Amino acid sequence: MSQNDSLKSAKEKTANRANKLLNESSTYLLQHAYNPVDWYPWGEEALKRARDEDKPILLSIGYSACHWCHVMEHESFEDESTAEIMNRNFINIKVDREERPDLDEIYMKSVQLLTGHGGWPMTVFLTPELKPFYAGTYFPPEDRHGMPSFKRVMSGVKNAWEKQRQDVEESSADITKHLSMLDKVSAGQSELNDELLEKALEPLLKVFDRQWGGFGGAPKFPHAASLSFAMRSMKPGSDQKTSKHLLCLELITTTLNRMAWGGIHDQLAGGFARYSVDRRWLIPHFEKMLYDNALIPRNYFDGYLITSDKYWLEVGKATLDFVLRELLMPEGAFYCSLDADSEGEEGKFYVWTPEQIEAALGKEDAEFFCAVLDVTKQGNFEHGRSALNFPEGPDLAMSRFQMSGPEFRQRLNPLKERLLAEREKRVRPGRDDKMLTSWSSLMISCLLDGYRVSGDRNYLDAALKAADFILNNLWKDGRLLRTYGRGIAKLNAYLEDYAYLIQALLDLAACDASPRWFKSAELLNDFVLTHFWDEENAGFFYTSDEHEELIARTKHFYDGSTPSSSSVSAMNLIRLSRLKGDLKLMNYAERTIKLYSSFFHKAPDQFSNMLCALDSYNAQALEIAVLFDDSTKAQAEELLSVIYRTYLPNAVLILSNLSASDNEQLLAACPLLRERPLQNSLATVYICRNFSCQKPIVDKNALAQELASLQKSQ
């Protein structure tokens, strides 16, 4: 659903005049533009009115793909009597959490402090000084299941504001003080060594679900960073297969297979839903987020490099193909998400009954399809419908039908295509048509992984186009912007935008020889160190010193649905330090990792990406430079193919085309490339290991042998 469609849908819901959200670029805000609520976007106009009228602020935060956000809008925000109470007593501000993660971070913590839990929609009542004093998530239209109605909540807040003002102000001051202290962390005392990694791995393996994969019980999230940490911990390539190695391999194999077989994976179109409501990955919360589909495939690609399991390669590629088909903007970057709901029902677009499948495929093919993908009369979802899944995997299905792999795919794949075509006739879920620099940057990195392992240049071309769009449209006057929608780029970028983009640019420099990528990564990293670094305590703030001043300046160091921006920044510093030979950058990385090291064994699932950074920090430096000219490009691609298909998570790689007119810019920026001539007029690989340079290599077989040896020592 486009933004215009969202707006049209909003108009059809009500004949009310538009509120102040009408000119916003966020799909989520536009969905509320015709509510009878007098909504404001976050900004000085609303905040000044709250101060001038001495009214509390009703802050509502959500996002476009959020099912319960839609429910609360329909039940309360579209209701005239509810809106009248809101408009009379409060200054009402609606925020898209994906556009303003700084606000979401601060006020979600206040919700958790006040209620012991969090989630969206988020409902927070603030003083005109922006201090929270009452909060919750979803409130029903009437008292239900022990939850007070939204009207009753508002009545209680109004009475407290008018009759217990001193208590409200004291409480809000206490909460605000507590918020400002939450991110104050003292650096850990442990040495940054492999023992820290070993200690952190143990509790992670203890919560591994050996039957169904993943970690813990329901609801179950993919935890991509934890899988990456487990892969590194195996020390792939080593001849020594310890019990820890075997358990990590079991964790990865079980999790990647079970996720791929489950309903969380769209068996027809590819791509993954946000999470599974059950332990078995069977029934998803059906929204598809760009970030999940940028992070999960990287696990499958790395798993393929480690095990050569082609099924995992297929799953990863199918996910990229889904993104390029359904979330690609005409300009080249990526939309944010697909909704869970269609026609007002969660998952309706994705689930099936046997009768629907028989109508689409005919009786014989339908019986085969239903048996393979678990579509039954009773269903595994609501109202006798089923989410498609392989209960015990494709191999068991092949065995049951006494088919070889090629025979099975030849029978099943055309049926999937026919059913997908039938599904396309349904009312599609809404699409959040805004673009975020951070999430699109994650997708660039994922596309490059797909290109490296598969050799499909479509993925490289898509990554190049997306990066061009971001640098041309969201990097202005030396500063990065957060979001793009309706032709408008706006909002100062946060640390995650800078960190994920720098990561993507360094990934591009390992796939394309244009100096633009490395030079841009350098400049952006300089900005981060100047404007986000905490000189007093080390580490990075989530907002720059140029951002709007809020009641707290937080740091983003826990892995959540995306890797923490602090951990990605640390990894970027390690990579840049090794490419540039700049030990000052490594010192910043060391101080960042050390700041959070005391948490590693206590909450490894929340620090898995920082643990990956620690693994890179501890690893022997491995720098690879590939130099070629126009006449040796084909040979260079053969050499690169060998590098790309070797699992070396701690290596840094950069390319240089000596024929390019602008190559001198790259040589000036990256000392690793200087004074490295082609050997015998052939494309040449230079490898430096632990501050010692190896003999130049021009032969792909010799390169494969050298990399296999290096893999064992990483």
C-alpha positions in Angstrom: 0.0 0.0 0.0 1.5 3.3 -1.0 1.3 6.5 1.0 -1.4 7.8 -1.3 -3.4 4.6 -0.8 -2.9 5.0 3.0 -4.2 8.5 2.8 -7.2 7.5 0.7 -8.0 4.7 3.1 -7.8 7.2 6.0 -10.2 9.6 4.2 -12.6 6.7 3.7 -12.6 5.9 7.4 -13.9 9.3 8.4 -15.2 12.5 7.0 -13.2 14.5 9.6 -11.0 17.3 8.4 -7.3 16.5 8.3 -5.2 17.1 11.3 -1.6 18.3 11.4 -0.2 15.0 10.3 -1.3 15.5 6.7 1.9 16.9 5.5 4.2 14.3 7.1 6.2 11.8 5.1 5.7 8.8 7.4 3.2 6.2 6.3 2.3 5.6 9.9 1.6 9.3 10.6 -0.4 9.6 7.4 -2.6 6.7 8.5 -3.7 9.0 11.4 -4.1 12.2 9.4 -7.9 12.0 9.3 -8.5 10.8 12.8 -10.8 13.2 14.7 -7.9 13.5 17.2 -6.1 16.9 16.9 -2.7 15.1 16.4 0.5 17.0 16.1 3.8 15.6 14.9 6.6 16.0 17.4 7.9 19.6 17.1 8.1 23.0 18.6 4.5 24.0 17.6 3.0 21.2 19.8 5.6 21.6 22.6 5.1 25.3 22.8 1.3 24.9 23.0 1.7 22.5 25.9 3.8 25.0 27.7 1.6 28.0 26.9 -1.6 26.2 27.9 0.0 24.3 30.8 -1.5 21.0 29.5 0.0 17.5 29.7 1.1 15.9 26.5 -0.4 12.6 25.4 2.4 11.0 23.4 1.5 8.0 21.3 4.3 6.1 19.6 3.9 3.2 17.1 4.8 2.1 13.6 3.1 1.2 10.4 3.4 -2.6 10.6 2.2 -2.8 14.2 -1.0 -4.8 14.5 -2.1 -3.5 17.9 -1.4 0.1 16.8 -4.1 -0.4 14.2 -6.4 -1.9 16.7 -6.1 1.0 19.1 -6.5 3.5 16.2 -9.7 1.9 15.1 -11.1 1.5 18.7 -10.1 4.8 20.1 -8.5 7.3 17.8 -11.2 7.0 15.2 -13.9 7.4 17.9 -15.4 10.8 18.2 -16.1 10.7 21.9 -12.6 9.5 22.7 -11.1 12.1 20.5 -13.2 14.8 22.2 -11.7 13.9 25.6 -8.2 13.8 24.1 -8.5 17.2 22.4 -10.0 18.9 25.4 -7.5 17.7 28.0 -4.2 17.1 26.3 -1.8 18.1 23.6 -1.8 15.0 21.4 1.5 14.1 19.7 1.8 11.1 17.3 5.3 9.7 16.6 6.6 7.1 14.2 9.1 5.1 16.3 11.1 4.3 13.2 11.6 7.9 12.3 12.3 9.0 15.9 14.1 6.2 17.7 15.6 8.6 20.1 12.1 9.5 21.5 11.1 5.8 21.4 14.2 4.8 23.3 13.7 7.3 26.1 10.0 6.9 26.6 10.0 3.1 26.1 12.4 3.0 29.1 9.9 5.1 31.1 7.1 2.7 30.2 9.2 -0.2 31.4 10.1 1.6 34.6 6.4 2.5 35.3 4.8 -0.8 34.2 7.5 -3.5 34.2 6.9 -4.2 30.5 6.9 -2.4 27.1 5.6 -2.6 23.6 3.6 -0.8 21.0 1.5 1.2 20.7 3.2 3.1 23.4 1.1 5.6 25.4 2.9 8.1 27.6 1.7 11.2 29.5 4.3 14.0 29.8 4.5 17.3 31.6 5.1 20.3 29.3 8.8 19.9 30.2 8.6 16.4 28.5 8.9 14.5 31.8 6.9 11.2 31.9 4.5 10.6 34.8 2.1 7.9 33.6 2.5 5.3 30.8 1.3 2.1 29.2 1.0 0.4 25.9 -2.4 -0.6 24.4 -5.5 0.5 26.3 -8.9 -1.0 25.3 -12.0 1.1 24.7 -13.7 -0.3 27.7 -12.4 -2.2 30.8 -11.3 -5.6 29.7 -9.1 -8.5 31.0 -7.9 -6.4 34.0 -6.9 -3.5 31.8 -8.5 -0.1 32.4 -10.2 1.6 29.4 -8.4 4.4 27.6 -11.1 6.8 28.7 -10.7 5.8 32.3 -7.0 6.2 32.1 -7.4 9.7 30.6 -9.8 10.7 33.3 -7.4 9.5 36.0 -4.5 11.4 34.4 -6.6 14.6 34.1 -7.7 14.4 37.7 -4.1 13.8 38.9 -2.9 16.8 36.8 -5.4 19.1 38.2 -5.7 17.9 41.8 -2.4 16.3 42.6 0.0 18.4 40.6 2.8 18.4 43.1 2.8 14.6 43.3 2.8 14.4 39.5 5.7 16.7 39.2 7.7 15.0 41.9 7.0 11.6 40.3 8.0 12.8 36.8 11.2 14.3 38.2 12.1 11.0 39.9 11.5 9.0 36.7 13.5 11.5 34.6 16.4 11.3 37.0 16.3 7.5 36.8 16.2 7.6 33.0 19.3 9.8 32.9 21.2 7.3 35.0 20.3 4.1 33.1 23.0 4.4 30.5 25.8 5.3 32.9 28.2 2.4 32.7 31.7 2.0 34.1 34.2 0.2 31.9 34.7 -3.5 32.8 37.9 -4.6 34.5 38.4 -7.8 32.5 41.1 -8.0 29.9 39.8 -8.2 26.3 40.8 -11.7 25.6 39.3 -15.0 24.3 38.3 -16.0 27.8 35.6 -13.4 27.7 34.3 -15.0 24.6 34.3 -18.4 26.1 32.4 -17.2 29.2 29.8 -15.4 27.1 29.2 -18.5 24.9 28.3 -20.8 27.8 25.0 -19.1 28.9 24.0 -18.7 25.3 24.4 -22.4 24.6 22.4 -23.2 27.8 19.3 -21.5 26.5 19.6 -23.1 23.0 16.4 -25.0 22.2 17.9 -28.3 20.9 14.6 -29.5 19.5 13.3 -26.5 17.6 16.4 -24.2 17.4 16.8 -20.7 18.5 16.9 -19.5 22.1 14.3 -20.0 24.9 10.6 -20.5 24.3 7.7 -18.5 22.9 7.6 -16.0 21.4 10.7 -16.7 19.5 12.9 -14.2 17.6 15.6 -15.0 15.1 18.6 -13.4 17.1 20.7 -13.1 14.0 23.7 -11.6 15.9 23.7 -14.5 18.4 23.9 -17.0 15.4 26.8 -15.0 14.0 28.6 -15.2 17.3 28.0 -18.9 17.5 29.4 -19.3 14.0 32.6 -17.4 14.9 32.9 -19.5 18.1 33.1 -22.7 16.1 36.4 -21.6 14.6 35.4 -23.0 11.2 38.2 -24.4 9.2 40.0 -25.7 12.3 40.9 -29.4 12.3 40.0 -29.5 16.0 36.3 -30.4 16.4 35.7 -29.9 20.2 32.4 -30.5 22.0 31.8 -26.7 21.9 32.4 -26.7 18.1 29.9 -29.5 17.6 27.3 -27.9 19.9 27.6 -24.6 18.0 27.2 -26.5 14.7 24.1 -28.2 16.1 22.8 -24.8 17.2 23.3 -23.3 13.8 22.0 -26.3 11.8 18.9 -26.8 13.9 18.0 -23.1 14.0 18.6 -22.3 10.3 16.7 -25.4 9.2 13.8 -25.0 11.6 13.4 -21.3 10.7 13.5 -22.1 7.0 11.0 -24.9 7.4 8.6 -22.9 9.6 5.7 -20.6 9.0 7.9 -17.7 9.9 9.5 -18.2 6.5 7.2 -17.3 3.6 7.3 -20.6 1.7 5.9 -19.1 -1.5 7.5 -15.7 -1.9 10.6 -15.9 0.3 11.3 -13.6 3.2 10.8 -13.9 7.0 8.2 -12.5 9.3 9.2 -10.6 12.5 8.9 -13.5 15.0 7.1 -16.7 15.8 4.4 -16.6 18.5 5.2 -20.2 19.3 8.4 -22.2 20.1 8.3 -24.1 16.8 8.6 -21.1 14.4 5.2 -22.2 13.1 2.9 -19.2 13.4 4.5 -15.9 12.8 3.5 -12.4 13.7 3.0 -11.8 10.0 4.6 -8.4 9.4 7.8 -8.4 7.3 10.4 -5.9 8.4 13.2 -4.8 6.1 15.8 -5.2 8.9 14.9 -8.9 9.5 15.2 -9.6 5.9 18.6 -7.8 5.8 20.0 -9.7 8.8 18.7 -13.2 8.6 20.0 -14.0 5.1 23.5 -13.2 6.2 23.2 -16.1 8.7 22.2 -18.4 5.8 25.0 -17.2 3.6 27.6 -17.6 6.3 26.1 -21.0 7.2 26.5 -22.0 3.5 30.1 -20.9 3.5 30.8 -23.1 6.6 28.8 -26.2 5.6 28.2 -26.0 1.8 24.5 -26.6 2.4 22.9 -25.4 -0.8 19.5 -25.2 0.7 20.6 -22.4 3.0 22.0 -20.6 0.0 18.6 -20.9 -1.7 16.8 -19.6 1.4 19.1 -16.6 1.5 18.8 -15.8 -2.2 15.0 -16.2 -2.1 14.9 -13.6 0.7 16.9 -11.1 -1.3 14.6 -11.7 -4.3 11.6 -11.0 -2.1 13.1 -7.7 -1.0 14.0 -6.7 -4.5 10.5 -7.6 -5.7 8.4 -6.1 -2.9 10.4 -3.6 -0.9 12.6 -1.9 -3.6 11.9 1.8 -4.1 12.1 3.1 -7.7 14.9 5.3 -6.6 17.0 2.3 -5.5 16.8 2.2 -1.7 14.3 0.2 0.3 10.9 0.6 1.9 10.6 -0.3 5.6 8.0 -3.1 6.0 4.9 -5.0 5.0 2.0 -5.0 7.4 0.8 -8.0 9.3 -2.9 -7.2 8.5 -5.0 -7.2 5.4 -8.7 -6.6 5.2 -8.5 -6.0 9.0 -7.2 -9.5 9.8 -3.8 -10.5 10.8 -2.2 -13.0 8.4 -5.2 -13.3 6.1 -3.0 -12.7 3.0 -0.7 -15.6 3.9 -2.8 -18.5 5.2 -4.7 -21.2 3.4 -7.5 -23.8 3.6 -7.4 -27.1 1.7 -10.4 -25.9 -0.3 -8.6 -22.8 -1.4 -5.6 -24.8 -2.5 -7.7 -27.4 -4.4 -9.5 -24.5 -6.2 -6.1 -23.2 -7.3 -4.3 -26.5 -8.1 -6.9 -29.2 -8.7 -7.5 -32.2 -6.5 -4.4 -34.3 -7.1 -1.8 -31.5 -6.9 -3.6 -30.1 -3.9 -3.4 -33.3 -2.0 0.3 -33.5 -2.6 0.9 -29.8 -1.8 -1.2 -30.0 1.4 0.6 -33.1 2.6 4.0 -31.5 2.0 3.3 -28.1 3.5 1.0 -29.0 6.4 -2.4 -27.7 5.2 -5.1 -29.6 7.1 -8.8 -29.4 7.5 -8.5 -28.3 11.2 -5.6 -25.9 10.3 -2.7 -24.7 12.4 -3.9 -21.1 12.6 -7.2 -19.4 13.3 -10.5 -20.4 11.7 -9.2 -23.6 10.2 -6.6 -21.9 8.1 -2.9 -22.9 7.9 0.4 -21.2 7.7 2.5 -23.1 5.1 5.5 -25.0 6.6 7.5 -28.2 6.3 6.8 -30.0 9.6 10.0 -32.1 9.5 11.8 -30.5 6.5 11.9 -31.1 2.8 14.2 -34.2 3.0 11.6 -36.1 5.0 8.9 -35.1 2.6 11.0 -36.4 -0.3 11.5 -39.6 1.5 7.8 -40.0 2.2 7.0 -39.5 -1.5 10.0 -41.6 -2.5 11.4 -38.8 -4.6 14.9 -37.6 -5.3 15.7 -33.9 -4.7 15.4 -32.9 -8.3 12.1 -34.9 -8.7 10.7 -33.3 -5.6 11.6 -29.7 -6.6 10.3 -30.4 -10.1 6.9 -31.4 -8.7 6.7 -28.8 -5.9 8.1 -25.6 -7.4 5.5 -25.1 -10.2 2.8 -25.6 -7.6 4.3 -22.9 -5.4 4.4 -20.6 -8.4 0.8 -21.2 -9.2 -0.3 -20.7 -5.6 1.8 -17.5 -5.4 0.1 -16.2 -8.5 -3.3 -17.0 -6.8 -2.2 -15.2 -3.6 -1.3 -12.1 -5.6 -5.0 -11.7 -6.3 -5.8 -11.1 -2.6 -5.9 -7.8 -0.9 -2.2 -7.1 -0.1 -1.0 -6.0 3.3 -0.1 -2.3 3.6 3.5 -1.2 2.9 5.3 1.4 4.9 6.7 3.5 2.0 9.2 5.5 3.9 12.9 4.8 3.7 15.4 4.8 6.6 19.1 5.2 6.0 20.0 2.6 8.7 17.7 -0.2 7.4 18.5 0.4 3.8 22.2 0.3 4.7 21.7 -3.1 6.4 20.1 -4.3 3.1 23.1 -3.1 1.1 25.4 -5.2 3.2 23.1 -8.2 2.9 22.9 -7.8 -0.9 26.7 -7.8 -1.1 26.9 -11.0 1.0 24.5 -12.5 -1.5 26.6 -11.4 -4.4 29.8 -12.7 -2.9 28.5 -16.2 -2.2 26.3 -16.6 -5.3 28.1 -14.5 -7.9 24.8 -12.9 -9.0 25.6 -9.4 -10.2 22.0 -8.3 -9.8 22.6 -8.2 -6.0 25.8 -6.1 -6.5 24.0 -3.7 -8.9 21.1 -3.2 -6.5 23.6 -2.5 -3.6 25.5 0.0 -5.8 22.3 1.8 -6.7 21.0 2.0 -3.2 24.3 3.4 -1.9 24.3 6.0 -4.7 20.8 7.1 -3.7 21.7 7.5 0.0 24.9 9.3 -0.6 23.3 11.6 -3.2 20.1 12.3 -1.4 20.6 11.9 2.4 24.2 13.1 2.9 24.1 16.9 2.8 26.6 19.5 4.0 28.7 16.8 5.6 25.7 15.5 7.7 23.6 12.4 7.2 19.8 12.4 7.3 17.6 9.7 8.7 14.6 9.3 6.5 13.2 9.8 3.0 9.5 9.8 1.9 7.3 11.7 -0.5 10.4 13.0 -2.2 11.7 14.6 1.1 14.8 13.7 3.0 14.7 14.9 6.6 15.7 14.5 10.3 19.2 14.4 11.6 20.6 10.9 11.4 21.3 8.8 14.6 24.3 6.7 15.4 22.7 3.6 13.8 22.3 5.5 10.5 26.0 6.4 10.4 27.2 3.1 11.7 25.2 0.9 9.4 26.0 3.1 6.4 29.8 3.0 7.2 29.6 -0.8 7.5 27.8 -0.9 4.1 30.4 1.3 2.4 33.3 -0.8 3.7 31.5 -3.8 2.4 31.2 -2.1 -1.0 34.9 -1.3 -1.0 35.4 -5.0 -0.8 33.3 -5.6 -3.9 33.8 -2.5 -6.1 37.0 -0.6 -6.7 35.5 2.9 -6.8 37.3 5.2 -4.2 33.9 6.7 -3.3 33.0 4.0 -0.9 36.1 4.0 1.2 36.5 7.8 1.2 32.8 8.3 2.2 33.2 5.7 5.0 36.2 7.7 6.3 34.4 11.0 6.3 31.3 9.6 8.0 33.5 7.9 10.6 35.3 11.2 11.3 31.9 12.8 11.9 30.9 10.1 14.3 34.0 10.5 16.4 33.6 14.2 16.5 29.9 14.4 17.2 28.8 11.1 18.9 31.8 10.1 21.0 31.5 10.4 24.8 34.9 12.1 25.8 34.2 11.7 29.5 33.1 8.1 29.8 34.0 6.6 26.3 31.5 4.9 24.0 29.0 6.5 21.7 25.8 8.5 22.3 22.9 7.6 20.1 22.3 11.2 19.2 24.9 13.7 18.0 25.8 16.9 19.8 23.8 18.7 17.1 20.5 16.9 17.9 17.5 18.3 19.7 18.1 18.2 23.5 15.8 15.8 25.2 15.4 14.8 28.9 18.2 12.2 28.5 21.0 11.5 26.0 21.1 7.7 25.7 23.5 5.2 24.3 22.5 2.3 22.1 24.5 -0.7 23.3 22.0 -3.6 23.6 21.2 -5.8 20.6 17.5 -5.7 19.9 15.8 -6.3 16.7 18.9 -4.8 15.1 22.5 -4.9 16.2 23.5 -2.2 18.6 24.9 0.9 16.9 27.7 0.9 19.4 28.8 -2.6 18.4 28.7 -1.8 14.7 30.7 1.4 15.3 33.3 -0.7 17.2 33.5 -3.1 14.3 33.8 -0.3 11.8 36.7 1.2 13.8 38.5 -2.1 13.8 38.1 -2.5 10.0 39.2 1.1 9.3 42.1 0.8 11.7 43.4 -2.2 9.8 42.8 -0.8 6.4 44.4 2.6 7.3 47.1 1.4 9.8 45.7 3.9 12.3 46.1 2.7 15.9 44.0 5.6 17.2 41.0 4.1 15.6 41.7 0.8 17.3 41.9 2.5 20.6 38.4 3.9 20.2 37.2 0.4 19.4 39.0 -1.0 22.4 37.5 1.5 24.8 34.0 0.9 23.4 34.2 -2.8 23.8 35.7 -2.6 27.2 33.0 -0.2 28.4 30.4 -3.0 28.1 32.6 -6.1 28.8 31.2 -6.7 32.3 27.8 -7.5 30.6 29.0 -10.1 28.2 28.6 -13.2 30.3 25.5 -11.9 32.0 23.5 -11.1 28.8 25.3 -12.5 25.8 22.1 -12.5 23.7 21.9 -8.7 24.2 25.6 -8.2 23.4 26.2 -10.8 20.7 27.3 -8.3 18.1 29.7 -6.6 20.5 31.1 -10.1 21.1 31.6 -10.4 17.4 33.5 -7.1 17.5 35.6 -8.5 20.4 36.3 -11.6 18.3 37.6 -9.4 15.5 39.6 -7.3 18.0 41.3 -10.4 19.4 41.9 -12.1 16.1 45.2 -11.9 14.3 45.0 -9.0 11.9 44.3 -10.3 8.3 44.3 -7.7 5.6 43.7 -8.6 1.9 44.3 -6.2 -1.0 43.3 -7.1 -4.5 44.8 -5.0 -7.3 44.0 -5.2 -11.0 43.7 -3.1 -14.1 41.2 -3.0 -17.0 43.0 -5.8 -18.8 43.0 -8.2 -15.8 39.4 -7.7 -14.5 38.3 -11.2 -15.5 41.2 -12.8 -13.7 40.6 -10.5 -10.7 37.1 -11.8 -10.5 38.3 -15.4 -10.3 40.6 -14.5 -7.5 37.8 -12.6 -5.7 35.5 -15.6 -6.1 37.9 -17.7 -4.1 38.1 -15.0 -1.3 34.3 -14.5 -1.3 33.6 -18.2 -0.8 35.9 -18.6 2.2 34.5 -17.9 5.6 36.9 -15.3 7.0 34.7 -13.0 9.3 37.7 -11.1 10.7 39.5 -10.4 7.4 39.4 -6.9 5.9 39.4 -6.7 2.1 39.7 -3.8 -0.3 40.0 -3.6 -4.1 42.0 -1.2 -6.3 41.7 -0.7 -10.1 45.1 0.7 -11.2 43.6 1.8 -14.5 40.9 4.0 -12.9 41.6 7.8 -13.3 40.5 8.4 -9.6 42.5 5.5 -8.1 45.1 7.8 -6.7 42.4 9.0 -4.2 42.1 5.5 -2.9 45.8 5.0 -2.6 46.1 8.2 -0.7 43.4 7.1 1.7 44.3 3.5 2.2 48.0 2.7 2.9 47.4 -1.0 2.5 47.2 -0.4 -1.3 50.3 1.7 -1.7 53.4 0.4 -3.5 51.7 -2.8 -4.5 52.4 -3.4 -8.3 50.8 -6.1 -10.4 52.9 -9.3 -10.6 53.7 -10.4 -14.1 51.0 -8.0 -15.4 48.4 -10.1 -13.6 45.7 -9.3 -11.0 47.5 -9.7 -7.7 46.4 -10.5 -4.2 48.4 -9.1 -1.3 47.8 -10.7 2.1 49.1 -9.3 5.4 48.8 -11.3 8.5 49.5 -10.0 12.0 51.6 -7.1 10.7 53.6 -9.4 8.3 53.1 -9.4 4.6 52.9 -12.7 2.6 54.2 -13.4 -0.9 51.9 -11.9 -3.6 49.5 -14.4 -5.2 48.2 -14.4 -8.8 47.0 -18.0 -9.0 43.5 -18.9 -7.7 44.6 -22.4 -6.6 47.5 -21.1 -4.6 45.1 -18.5 -3.2 42.6 -21.1 -2.1 45.4 -23.1 -0.3 46.6 -19.9 1.5 43.2 -18.9 2.6 42.4 -22.4 3.9 45.5 -22.2 6.0 44.6 -18.8 7.3 41.1 -19.9 8.1 42.5 -22.4 10.6 44.4 -19.7 12.5 41.6 -17.1 12.7 
